[in-house]
């Protein structure tokens, strides 16, 4: 099975709508012979990821959390700061949440590339 390469320009695209489109391409749902238990998706290359738009008040209110593994060490990073540091990570986290929660998810997210 061969994976096609889709190039998407993220300029002036809304983050959630773009992530939804990318997740569909990565999982292979756009193909007529789609089955959930096979890795049939394509490779997606995103350009101009730093020019993606965020709708609503998410830029001020949204937080990304991770736990260090130590007691009481839940860390939070606001979306505004994460967008400045690494805008590709914001899109990657949005797509990660939209991919199916199974063993293929890690394989699918590896085919997401940024320019």
C-alpha positions, 0 to 999 in steps of 0.5 A: 500500500502506498501513501500519497503525499498531501500538501496543505497551506495552513495560512488563514485556516482555523486550527480545529477545522484544519486538524479535522481535515488532517486527521481524516487524511492521516487515518485514510477515511477519505478512501473508498476501501477504508477499514479501521484496523488497517493503516491506510492513511496518507502523508500530510505536509503542512506549510505556514503553520505559524499563520494558523488562526485561533477562533474565539477566546481560546488564545487567552483561556486554553491551557495545555497540561502535562504531568511530570510524574512527581506528586503535585507536579501538574504543569500548565502552558497557555496556548498563547506561549506555546504558539510563539514557541512551537506552532507546529506542536499546537497543530500536532496536539489537535490532530493527535486528539482527533485520531482514533485511540488505538495502536495505529495512532502513533504510526499515523501521527508520524506521517504528519510533517511540517515545513 
